[in-house]
Amino acid sequence: MARFPYVAANNLSTSLMPRLPMVLSIGDRSVEVNGLLDTGAAVNVLPYRVGLALGVVWEDQNVPVSLVGSLGQFEARALMVIGSHPQITGNSGVQLVFAWTQAENVPVIFGQMNFFFEFDVCFYRSQSAFEVNAKAST
């Protein structure tokens, strides 16, 4: 289990958010991200620029994903990546499925499908901290 502090968005102490640093990889390409842990998000969301940095070609992804709310106006496609963090996953990674959106102005979001299926998270908002643990293998 690893403990992380909440991080201020836009350097405002009133905007503390649970953001988890993680390395996302596809093949031999990797990108370091700070994803927002969002228990209200149905799916993991990956901004367009991050998919491109991973070497993914939009036209090669053929599984459409419907997003709602402010992201509903953007096309999205399913994308599988490997997520890792040395304190949480050790030397291995975890398969994460994202809705890769053409939206640019969105953070990486770790949501119910499938981040919270793969990791146990405990929020300590009054302490501005959270803990993450990879799910126990069955």
C-alpha positions in Angstrom: 0.0 0.0 0.0 1.3 3.5 -0.9 0.1 6.8 0.5 -0.1 9.9 -1.6 -0.9 13.6 -0.8 -3.7 15.4 -2.5 -2.3 17.8 -5.1 -3.4 21.4 -5.7 -4.8 22.0 -9.2 -3.6 25.3 -10.7 -1.5 25.9 -7.5 -4.6 26.8 -5.5 -4.7 25.2 -2.0 -8.5 25.3 -2.2 -8.5 22.9 -5.2 -6.7 19.9 -3.7 -7.4 16.7 -5.7 -6.4 13.1 -5.4 -4.0 12.8 -8.3 -2.0 9.6 -8.7 1.3 9.5 -10.6 1.4 6.5 -12.9 3.3 5.3 -15.9 1.1 4.2 -18.8 2.7 2.0 -21.5 1.9 0.4 -24.8 4.6 -1.8 -26.2 7.9 0.1 -25.8 6.4 3.5 -25.4 5.6 5.0 -22.0 4.2 8.2 -20.6 4.1 9.5 -17.1 0.8 11.0 -16.1 -0.9 12.4 -13.0 -4.4 10.9 -13.1 -7.4 12.2 -11.2 -9.0 9.4 -9.0 -12.7 9.9 -9.7 -15.1 7.5 -8.0 -17.9 9.2 -9.8 -16.5 8.5 -13.3 -17.9 5.4 -14.9 -14.8 4.8 -17.0 -11.1 5.7 -17.2 -10.5 8.6 -19.6 -7.4 9.3 -21.6 -6.9 12.7 -23.4 -6.0 12.6 -27.1 -2.5 13.9 -26.6 -1.6 11.1 -24.2 -2.7 8.4 -26.7 -0.6 10.1 -29.4 2.4 10.2 -27.1 1.9 6.4 -26.6 2.2 6.0 -30.4 -1.4 5.1 -30.9 -3.1 5.9 -34.3 -6.7 7.1 -33.9 -7.9 5.4 -37.1 -6.6 2.0 -35.9 -8.9 2.0 -32.9 -12.3 0.6 -33.9 -14.2 0.1 -30.7 -16.3 3.2 -30.1 -17.1 4.4 -26.5 -19.9 6.7 -25.6 -19.1 9.4 -23.0 -21.6 11.6 -21.3 -21.6 15.1 -19.7 -19.1 17.6 -20.9 -17.2 14.9 -22.8 -20.3 13.6 -24.6 -19.6 15.9 -27.5 -16.3 14.2 -28.3 -15.7 11.0 -30.1 -14.0 8.3 -27.9 -12.5 4.9 -28.6 -11.5 2.0 -26.3 -7.8 1.7 -25.7 -6.0 -0.9 -23.5 -2.7 0.2 -21.8 -0.5 -1.1 -19.0 -0.4 1.1 -15.9 2.4 0.8 -13.3 3.7 2.5 -10.2 6.7 1.0 -8.4 5.1 1.4 -4.9 1.8 -0.2 -6.0 2.4 -2.6 -8.8 6.1 -3.4 -8.1 7.9 -4.4 -11.3 4.7 -5.5 -13.1 1.8 -3.5 -14.5 -1.9 -3.7 -14.6 -4.1 -3.8 -17.7 -6.2 -0.6 -17.8 -9.0 0.1 -20.3 -9.5 3.7 -21.3 -12.0 5.8 -23.2 -9.5 7.6 -25.4 -11.2 10.8 -26.2 -10.5 13.5 -28.8 -10.9 16.0 -26.1 -7.7 17.9 -25.2 -8.8 19.8 -22.2 -9.4 16.9 -19.9 -7.1 15.2 -17.3 -6.3 11.5 -17.3 -9.2 10.1 -15.2 -9.1 6.9 -13.3 -12.7 5.7 -12.9 -14.8 2.8 -12.0 -14.2 0.8 -15.2 -11.6 -0.5 -14.6 -9.2 1.4 -12.3 -11.3 0.8 -9.2 -11.7 -2.9 -10.1 -7.9 -3.3 -10.1 -7.0 -1.1 -7.1 -8.3 -0.5 -3.6 -8.3 3.1 -2.7 -8.9 4.7 0.7 -9.4 8.5 0.8 -8.5 10.6 3.9 -9.8 13.9 2.7 -9.4 15.6 6.2 -5.7 14.6 6.0 -5.4 15.6 2.3 -4.1 12.1 1.6 -5.2 8.8 0.0 -3.8 5.3 -0.1 -3.7 2.9 -3.1 -3.2 -0.9 -3.0 -3.3 -3.3 -5.9 -6.2 -5.7 -5.5 -5.4 -9.0 -3.8 -4.9 -11.9 -6.3 -7.6 -14.6 -6.1 
